[in-house]
Amino acid sequence: MDWSLKSPKARYQHGIRLIKAIDPSGIIYQDDKPYISIKAKLATIINDGEILLLEGEVRLKQLTNNKAVILGKSMKWTPSNSLIVIEHRPTLHIPYE
């Protein structure tokens, strides 16, 4: 499994293969193990997962190593390229141990 996403409210438009979700949260896996948790206010998933757009208080938290957190206003993720772009003043927070 590469990733999973859940939402309390989502709508799928079959004809255009588009999902709109409110308050989505999910997990990105690396080597079949949870690696990063993701949360946002809104998600748009294009072509059944080819591109994921997250908007509004986007939060990525590393689940291994130093537990770094990245915050931003929007994120575009292309899973097939393993590319995540966070825009609008992203900030990185690394907890002290």
A tleap script that builds the chain and sets N, CA, C and O, in Angstrom:
source leaprc.protein.ff14SB
mol = sequence {
  NMET ASP TRP SER LEU LYS SER PRO LYS ALA
  ARG TYR GLN HIE GLY ILE ARG LEU ILE LYS
  ALA ILE ASP PRO SER GLY ILE ILE TYR GLN
  ASP ASP LYS PRO TYR ILE SER ILE LYS ALA
  LYS LEU ALA THR ILE ILE ASN ASP GLY GLU
  ILE LEU LEU LEU GLU GLY GLU VAL ARG LEU
  LYS GLN LEU THR ASN ASN LYS ALA VAL ILE
  LEU GLY LYS SER MET LYS TRP THR PRO SER
  ASN SER LEU ILE VAL ILE GLU HIE ARG PRO
  THR LEU HIE ILE PRO TYR CGLU
}
set mol.1.N position { 0.839 -1.180 0.000 }
set mol.1.CA position { 0.000 0.000 0.000 }
set mol.1.C position { 0.886 1.246 0.000 }
set mol.1.O position { 1.854 1.326 0.757 }
set mol.2.N position { 0.555 2.202 -0.840 }
set mol.2.CA position { 1.321 3.443 -0.911 }
set mol.2.C position { 0.747 4.534 -0.015 }
set mol.2.O position { 1.494 5.276 0.622 }
set mol.3.N position { -0.596 4.633 0.034 }
set mol.3.CA position { -1.223 5.663 0.840 }
set mol.3.C position { -2.683 5.300 1.091 }
set mol.3.O position { -3.271 4.486 0.380 }
set mol.4.N position { -3.250 5.923 2.120 }
set mol.4.CA position { -4.676 5.779 2.402 }
set mol.4.C position { -5.191 7.130 2.868 }
set mol.4.O position { -4.452 7.917 3.461 }
set mol.5.N position { -6.468 7.395 2.594 }
set mol.5.CA position { -7.074 8.668 2.957 }
set mol.5.C position { -8.510 8.409 3.363 }
set mol.5.O position { -9.216 7.633 2.718 }
set mol.6.N position { -8.944 9.063 4.441 }
set mol.6.CA position { -10.341 8.928 4.863 }
set mol.6.C position { -10.886 10.318 5.134 }
set mol.6.O position { -10.135 11.268 5.353 }
set mol.7.N position { -12.207 10.416 5.114 }
set mol.7.CA position { -12.870 11.693 5.314 }
set mol.7.C position { -14.269 11.453 5.869 }
set mol.7.O position { -14.926 10.482 5.494 }
set mol.8.N position { -14.730 12.331 6.760 }
set mol.8.CA position { -16.100 12.170 7.257 }
set mol.8.C position { -17.147 12.514 6.192 }
set mol.8.O position { -18.307 12.117 6.298 }
set mol.9.N position { -16.718 13.261 5.159 }
set mol.9.CA position { -17.661 13.618 4.100 }
set mol.9.C position { -16.902 13.718 2.780 }
set mol.9.O position { -15.990 14.532 2.635 }
set mol.10.N position { -17.293 12.878 1.820 }
set mol.10.CA position { -16.630 12.867 0.519 }
set mol.10.C position { -17.658 12.601 -0.576 }
set mol.10.O position { -18.710 12.007 -0.342 }
set mol.11.N position { -17.319 13.060 -1.775 }
set mol.11.CA position { -18.192 12.865 -2.934 }
set mol.11.C position { -17.336 12.421 -4.113 }
set mol.11.O position { -16.300 13.021 -4.398 }
set mol.12.N position { -17.775 11.368 -4.794 }
set mol.12.CA position { -17.055 10.853 -5.962 }
set mol.12.C position { -17.872 11.127 -7.213 }
set mol.12.O position { -19.058 10.803 -7.275 }
set mol.13.N position { -17.227 11.730 -8.217 }
set mol.13.CA position { -17.869 11.987 -9.501 }
set mol.13.C position { -17.283 11.002 -10.510 }
set mol.13.O position { -16.193 11.201 -11.047 }
set mol.14.N position { -18.040 9.938 -10.748 }
set mol.14.CA position { -17.571 8.814 -11.542 }
set mol.14.C position { -17.155 9.209 -12.952 }
set mol.14.O position { -16.100 8.777 -13.415 }
set mol.15.N position { -17.937 10.005 -13.637 }
set mol.15.CA position { -17.668 10.352 -15.027 }
set mol.15.C position { -16.333 11.048 -15.235 }
set mol.15.O position { -15.700 10.876 -16.278 }
set mol.16.N position { -15.896 11.835 -14.252 }
set mol.16.CA position { -14.622 12.547 -14.389 }
set mol.16.C position { -13.566 12.043 -13.405 }
set mol.16.O position { -12.486 12.623 -13.294 }
set mol.17.N position { -13.888 10.955 -12.689 }
set mol.17.CA position { -12.943 10.315 -11.749 }
set mol.17.C position { -12.346 11.327 -10.771 }
set mol.17.O position { -11.128 11.461 -10.653 }
set mol.18.N position { -13.236 12.033 -10.076 }
set mol.18.CA position { -12.821 13.097 -9.166 }
set mol.18.C position { -13.458 12.889 -7.801 }
set mol.18.O position { -14.652 12.608 -7.698 }
set mol.19.N position { -12.657 13.028 -6.764 }
set mol.19.CA position { -13.157 12.930 -5.396 }
set mol.19.C position { -12.946 14.276 -4.719 }
set mol.19.O position { -11.867 14.861 -4.815 }
set mol.20.N position { -13.973 14.768 -4.035 }
set mol.20.CA position { -13.884 15.959 -3.189 }
set mol.20.C position { -14.151 15.487 -1.769 }
set mol.20.O position { -15.125 14.776 -1.521 }
set mol.21.N position { -13.288 15.879 -0.831 }
set mol.21.CA position { -13.423 15.428 0.558 }
set mol.21.C position { -13.227 16.595 1.509 }
set mol.21.O position { -12.451 17.511 1.237 }
set mol.22.N position { -13.941 16.551 2.628 }
set mol.22.CA position { -13.837 17.554 3.684 }
set mol.22.C position { -13.146 16.920 4.885 }
set mol.22.O position { -13.439 15.783 5.253 }
set mol.23.N position { -12.233 17.663 5.487 }
set mol.23.CA position { -11.464 17.210 6.655 }
set mol.23.C position { -10.794 15.849 6.442 }
set mol.23.O position { -10.930 14.954 7.276 }
set mol.24.N position { -10.077 15.692 5.333 }
set mol.24.CA position { -9.414 14.411 5.086 }
set mol.24.C position { -8.213 14.214 6.007 }
set mol.24.O position { -7.570 15.170 6.440 }
set mol.25.N position { -7.937 12.966 6.286 }
set mol.25.CA position { -6.717 12.591 7.000 }
set mol.25.C position { -6.260 11.260 6.422 }
set mol.25.O position { -7.062 10.466 5.931 }
set mol.26.N position { -4.960 11.037 6.492 }
set mol.26.CA position { -4.475 9.803 5.913 }
set mol.26.C position { -3.035 9.510 6.264 }
set mol.26.O position { -2.406 10.198 7.068 }
set mol.27.N position { -2.538 8.465 5.636 }
set mol.27.CA position { -1.191 7.979 5.888 }
set mol.27.C position { -0.496 7.738 4.550 }
set mol.27.O position { -1.088 7.196 3.617 }
set mol.28.N position { 0.764 8.150 4.473 }
set mol.28.CA position { 1.629 7.797 3.353 }
set mol.28.C position { 2.561 6.709 3.886 }
set mol.28.O position { 3.152 6.850 4.957 }
set mol.29.N position { 2.682 5.632 3.127 }
set mol.29.CA position { 3.486 4.489 3.561 }
set mol.29.C position { 4.819 4.462 2.823 }
set mol.29.O position { 4.922 4.890 1.674 }
set mol.30.N position { 5.826 3.953 3.502 }
set mol.30.CA position { 7.125 3.698 2.884 }
set mol.30.C position { 7.522 2.283 3.272 }
set mol.30.O position { 7.569 1.948 4.456 }
set mol.31.N position { 7.804 1.463 2.287 }
set mol.31.CA position { 8.107 0.050 2.528 }
set mol.31.C position { 6.996 -0.629 3.329 }
set mol.31.O position { 7.264 -1.415 4.238 }
set mol.32.N position { 5.757 -0.317 2.985 }
set mol.32.CA position { 4.557 -0.878 3.610 }
set mol.32.C position { 4.403 -0.530 5.095 }
set mol.32.O position { 3.667 -1.205 5.816 }
set mol.33.N position { 5.087 0.510 5.550 }
set mol.33.CA position { 4.974 0.949 6.944 }
set mol.33.C position { 4.555 2.410 6.973 }
set mol.33.O position { 4.993 3.189 6.128 }
set mol.34.N position { 3.702 2.805 7.944 }
set mol.34.CA position { 3.305 4.218 8.043 }
set mol.34.C position { 4.536 5.116 8.153 }
set mol.34.O position { 5.424 4.876 8.971 }
set mol.35.N position { 4.574 6.156 7.310 }
set mol.35.CA position { 5.738 7.031 7.261 }
set mol.35.C position { 5.373 8.492 7.552 }
set mol.35.O position { 6.071 9.170 8.306 }
set mol.36.N position { 4.283 8.970 6.954 }
set mol.36.CA position { 3.847 10.353 7.142 }
set mol.36.C position { 2.337 10.373 7.318 }
set mol.36.O position { 1.615 9.713 6.571 }
set mol.37.N position { 1.854 11.132 8.307 }
set mol.37.CA position { 0.412 11.365 8.421 }
set mol.37.C position { 0.104 12.706 7.757 }
set mol.37.O position { 0.908 13.637 7.808 }
set mol.38.N position { -1.069 12.786 7.135 }
set mol.38.CA position { -1.474 14.016 6.459 }
set mol.38.C position { -2.879 14.405 6.919 }
set mol.38.O position { -3.731 13.553 7.167 }
set mol.39.N position { -3.094 15.722 7.024 }
set mol.39.CA position { -4.410 16.271 7.363 }
set mol.39.C position { -4.590 17.573 6.614 }
set mol.39.O position { -3.615 18.259 6.306 }
set mol.40.N position { -5.841 17.919 6.317 }
set mol.40.CA position { -6.159 19.170 5.642 }
set mol.40.C position { -7.632 19.488 5.860 }
set mol.40.O position { -8.367 18.693 6.446 }
set mol.41.N position { -8.051 20.640 5.392 }
set mol.41.CA position { -9.469 21.015 5.445 }
set mol.41.C position { -10.224 20.450 4.245 }
set mol.41.O position { -11.372 20.023 4.369 }
set mol.42.N position { -9.570 20.452 3.079 }
set mol.42.CA position { -10.209 19.983 1.851 }
set mol.42.C position { -9.233 19.144 1.038 }
set mol.42.O position { -8.021 19.356 1.088 }
set mol.43.N position { -9.772 18.198 0.295 }
set mol.43.CA position { -8.955 17.404 -0.629 }
set mol.43.C position { -9.694 17.257 -1.950 }
set mol.43.O position { -10.913 17.087 -1.987 }
set mol.44.N position { -8.936 17.326 -3.020 }
set mol.44.CA position { -9.432 17.012 -4.351 }
set mol.44.C position { -8.499 15.939 -4.898 }
set mol.44.O position { -7.288 16.142 -4.990 }
set mol.45.N position { -9.068 14.809 -5.254 }
set mol.45.CA position { -8.281 13.686 -5.753 }
set mol.45.C position { -8.670 13.481 -7.215 }
set mol.45.O position { -9.822 13.184 -7.531 }
set mol.46.N position { -7.695 13.645 -8.092 }
set mol.46.CA position { -7.931 13.656 -9.532 }
set mol.46.C position { -7.523 12.319 -10.139 }
set mol.46.O position { -6.499 11.736 -9.780 }
set mol.47.N position { -8.356 11.847 -11.074 }
set mol.47.CA position { -8.092 10.593 -11.811 }
set mol.47.C position { -7.820 9.427 -10.868 }
set mol.47.O position { -6.843 8.696 -11.033 }
set mol.48.N position { -8.688 9.263 -9.887 }
set mol.48.CA position { -8.615 8.136 -8.946 }
set mol.48.C position { -7.264 8.020 -8.253 }
set mol.48.O position { -6.788 6.915 -7.990 }
set mol.49.N position { -6.641 9.175 -7.953 }
set mol.49.CA position { -5.413 9.164 -7.167 }
set mol.49.C position { -4.148 9.515 -7.917 }
set mol.49.O position { -3.059 9.425 -7.350 }
set mol.50.N position { -4.255 9.912 -9.177 }
set mol.50.CA position { -3.051 10.323 -9.902 }
set mol.50.C position { -2.447 11.588 -9.298 }
set mol.50.O position { -1.228 11.720 -9.190 }
set mol.51.N position { -3.321 12.513 -8.907 }
set mol.51.CA position { -2.901 13.768 -8.278 }
set mol.51.C position { -3.809 14.035 -7.095 }
set mol.51.O position { -5.027 13.885 -7.194 }
set mol.52.N position { -3.217 14.432 -5.969 }
set mol.52.CA position { -3.985 14.819 -4.787 }
set mol.52.C position { -3.675 16.274 -4.469 }
set mol.52.O position { -2.513 16.667 -4.364 }
set mol.53.N position { -4.725 17.060 -4.320 }
set mol.53.CA position { -4.582 18.454 -3.925 }
set mol.53.C position { -5.195 18.606 -2.544 }
set mol.53.O position { -6.373 18.303 -2.350 }
set mol.54.N position { -4.414 19.068 -1.591 }
set mol.54.CA position { -4.899 19.306 -0.232 }
set mol.54.C position { -4.829 20.799 0.018 }
set mol.54.O position { -3.867 21.459 -0.375 }
set mol.55.N position { -5.866 21.336 0.683 }
set mol.55.CA position { -5.929 22.772 0.898 }
set mol.55.C position { -6.415 23.093 2.301 }
set mol.55.O position { -7.169 22.334 2.910 }
set mol.56.N position { -5.960 24.247 2.798 }
set mol.56.CA position { -6.447 24.764 4.069 }
set mol.56.C position { -5.834 24.070 5.265 }
set mol.56.O position { -6.258 22.974 5.629 }
set mol.57.N position { -4.855 24.681 5.874 }
set mol.57.CA position { -4.205 24.123 7.068 }
set mol.57.C position { -3.696 22.699 6.832 }
set mol.57.O position { -4.028 21.775 7.575 }
set mol.58.N position { -2.906 22.548 5.809 }
set mol.58.CA position { -2.313 21.249 5.475 }
set mol.58.C position { -1.220 20.933 6.499 }
set mol.58.O position { -0.397 21.786 6.830 }
set mol.59.N position { -1.229 19.705 6.987 }
set mol.59.CA position { -0.262 19.281 8.008 }
set mol.59.C position { 0.279 17.903 7.643 }
set mol.59.O position { -0.479 16.945 7.486 }
set mol.60.N position { 1.595 17.819 7.510 }
set mol.60.CA position { 2.269 16.542 7.295 }
set mol.60.C position { 3.136 16.286 8.508 }
set mol.60.O position { 3.886 17.165 8.932 }
set mol.61.N position { 3.043 15.098 9.069 }
set mol.61.CA position { 3.854 14.749 10.240 }
set mol.61.C position { 4.609 13.458 9.961 }
set mol.61.O position { 4.019 12.431 9.624 }
set mol.62.N position { 5.908 13.532 10.107 }
set mol.62.CA position { 6.743 12.347 9.949 }
set mol.62.C position { 6.479 11.418 11.131 }
set mol.62.O position { 6.486 11.861 12.279 }
set mol.63.N position { 6.251 10.162 10.866 }
set mol.63.CA position { 5.908 9.203 11.925 }
set mol.63.C position { 7.116 8.414 12.415 }
set mol.63.O position { 7.006 7.624 13.353 }
set mol.64.N position { 8.260 8.624 11.788 }
set mol.64.CA position { 9.490 7.948 12.190 }
set mol.64.C position { 10.559 8.995 12.457 }
set mol.64.O position { 10.338 10.184 12.226 }
set mol.65.N position { 11.671 8.578 12.925 }
set mol.65.CA position { 12.829 9.446 13.155 }
set mol.65.C position { 12.489 10.640 14.050 }
set mol.65.O position { 12.064 10.455 15.190 }
set mol.66.N position { 12.674 11.866 13.540 }
set mol.66.CA position { 12.557 13.037 14.404 }
set mol.66.C position { 11.145 13.605 14.528 }
set mol.66.O position { 10.960 14.606 15.221 }
set mol.67.N position { 10.158 13.014 13.894 }
set mol.67.CA position { 8.756 13.439 13.985 }
set mol.67.C position { 8.539 14.874 13.497 }
set mol.67.O position { 7.718 15.600 14.057 }
set mol.68.N position { 9.262 15.279 12.467 }
set mol.68.CA position { 9.132 16.623 11.906 }
set mol.68.C position { 7.704 16.865 11.419 }
set mol.68.O position { 7.022 15.940 10.979 }
set mol.69.N position { 7.263 18.121 11.504 }
set mol.69.CA position { 5.940 18.527 11.045 }
set mol.69.C position { 6.119 19.651 10.028 }
set mol.69.O position { 6.863 20.601 10.266 }
set mol.70.N position { 5.433 19.535 8.896 }
set mol.70.CA position { 5.429 20.589 7.885 }
set mol.70.C position { 4.002 21.113 7.786 }
set mol.70.O position { 3.050 20.348 7.632 }
set mol.71.N position { 3.876 22.435 7.878 }
set mol.71.CA position { 2.575 23.096 7.781 }
set mol.71.C position { 2.569 23.986 6.546 }
set mol.71.O position { 3.588 24.581 6.195 }
set mol.72.N position { 1.421 24.074 5.893 }
set mol.72.CA position { 1.273 24.941 4.728 }
set mol.72.C position { -0.192 25.154 4.418 }
set mol.72.O position { -1.068 24.603 5.085 }
set mol.73.N position { -0.450 25.952 3.409 }
set mol.73.CA position { -1.835 26.243 3.016 }
set mol.73.C position { -2.336 25.336 1.905 }
set mol.73.O position { -3.536 25.082 1.800 }
set mol.74.N position { -1.419 24.843 1.070 }
set mol.74.CA position { -1.850 23.928 0.011 }
set mol.74.C position { -0.716 22.969 -0.328 }
set mol.74.O position { 0.464 23.279 -0.168 }
set mol.75.N position { -1.116 21.802 -0.798 }
set mol.75.CA position { -0.158 20.764 -1.143 }
set mol.75.C position { -0.629 20.068 -2.406 }
set mol.75.O position { -1.805 19.729 -2.538 }
set mol.76.N position { 0.289 19.857 -3.330 }
set mol.76.CA position { 0.005 19.054 -4.515 }
set mol.76.C position { 0.916 17.842 -4.440 }
set mol.76.O position { 2.134 17.971 -4.312 }
set mol.77.N position { 0.319 16.673 -4.520 }
set mol.77.CA position { 1.072 15.433 -4.397 }
set mol.77.C position { 0.810 14.573 -5.621 }
set mol.77.O position { -0.339 14.334 -5.991 }
set mol.78.N position { 1.874 14.115 -6.241 }
set mol.78.CA position { 1.793 13.199 -7.365 }
set mol.78.C position { 2.449 11.891 -6.923 }
set mol.78.O position { 3.668 11.752 -7.023 }
set mol.79.N position { 1.656 10.928 -6.434 }
set mol.79.CA position { 2.222 9.692 -5.893 }
set mol.79.C position { 3.127 8.933 -6.870 }
set mol.79.O position { 4.136 8.367 -6.452 }
set mol.80.N position { 2.788 8.911 -8.151 }
set mol.80.CA position { 3.596 8.144 -9.102 }
set mol.80.C position { 5.014 8.696 -9.243 }
set mol.80.O position { 5.934 7.961 -9.603 }
set mol.81.N position { 5.192 9.984 -8.962 }
set mol.81.CA position { 6.513 10.607 -9.017 }
set mol.81.C position { 7.124 10.794 -7.635 }
set mol.81.O position { 8.236 11.308 -7.513 }
set mol.82.N position { 6.413 10.385 -6.603 }
set mol.82.CA position { 6.854 10.613 -5.217 }
set mol.82.C position { 7.189 12.085 -4.988 }
set mol.82.O position { 8.182 12.411 -4.338 }
set mol.83.N position { 6.347 12.971 -5.529 }
set mol.83.CA position { 6.602 14.402 -5.452 }
set mol.83.C position { 5.506 15.100 -4.662 }
set mol.83.O position { 4.325 14.996 -4.993 }
set mol.84.N position { 5.909 15.814 -3.609 }
set mol.84.CA position { 5.000 16.624 -2.815 }
set mol.84.C position { 5.488 18.065 -2.893 }
set mol.84.O position { 6.651 18.350 -2.607 }
set mol.85.N position { 4.594 18.973 -3.281 }
set mol.85.CA position { 4.904 20.398 -3.327 }
set mol.85.C position { 3.960 21.101 -2.364 }
set mol.85.O position { 2.740 21.030 -2.509 }
set mol.86.N position { 4.540 21.784 -1.376 }
set mol.86.CA position { 3.746 22.531 -0.395 }
set mol.86.C position { 3.974 24.007 -0.669 }
set mol.86.O position { 5.113 24.465 -0.761 }
set mol.87.N position { 2.873 24.751 -0.799 }
set mol.87.CA position { 2.962 26.156 -1.171 }
set mol.87.C position { 2.378 27.063 -0.092 }
set mol.87.O position { 1.768 26.609 0.876 }
set mol.88.N position { 2.587 28.354 -0.298 }
set mol.88.CA position { 2.050 29.407 0.568 }
set mol.88.C position { 2.677 29.380 1.952 }
set mol.88.O position { 2.028 29.053 2.945 }
set mol.89.N position { 3.951 29.731 1.990 }
set mol.89.CA position { 4.715 29.859 3.236 }
set mol.89.C position { 4.750 28.583 4.073 }
set mol.89.O position { 4.315 28.597 5.225 }
set mol.90.N position { 5.243 27.512 3.536 }
set mol.90.CA position { 5.357 26.295 4.344 }
set mol.90.C position { 6.348 26.507 5.487 }
set mol.90.O position { 7.322 27.246 5.348 }
set mol.91.N position { 6.094 25.862 6.597 }
set mol.91.CA position { 6.998 25.934 7.745 }
set mol.91.C position { 7.318 24.520 8.206 }
set mol.91.O position { 6.491 23.614 8.112 }
set mol.92.N position { 8.541 24.354 8.709 }
set mol.92.CA position { 9.009 23.079 9.208 }
set mol.92.C position { 9.224 23.203 10.704 }
set mol.92.O position { 9.874 24.142 11.164 }
set mol.93.N position { 8.687 22.269 11.463 }
set mol.93.CA position { 8.842 22.227 12.917 }
set mol.93.C position { 9.464 20.886 13.290 }
set mol.93.O position { 8.928 19.827 12.963 }
set mol.94.N position { 10.592 20.947 13.974 }
set mol.94.CA position { 11.249 19.721 14.433 }
set mol.94.C position { 11.242 19.743 15.961 }
set mol.94.O position { 11.842 20.632 16.565 }
set mol.95.N position { 10.577 18.787 16.589 }
set mol.95.CA position { 10.490 18.784 18.050 }
set mol.95.C position { 11.847 18.517 18.711 }
set mol.95.O position { 12.672 17.760 18.200 }
set mol.96.N position { 12.044 19.154 19.840 }
set mol.96.CA position { 13.255 18.902 20.626 }
set mol.96.C position { 13.054 17.648 21.456 }
set mol.96.O position { 11.942 17.352 21.893 }
set mol.97.N position { 14.114 16.929 21.666 }
set mol.97.CA position { 14.018 15.727 22.496 }
set mol.97.C position { 14.820 15.903 23.759 }
set mol.97.O position { 14.866 14.998 24.593 }
savepdb mol mol.pdb
quit
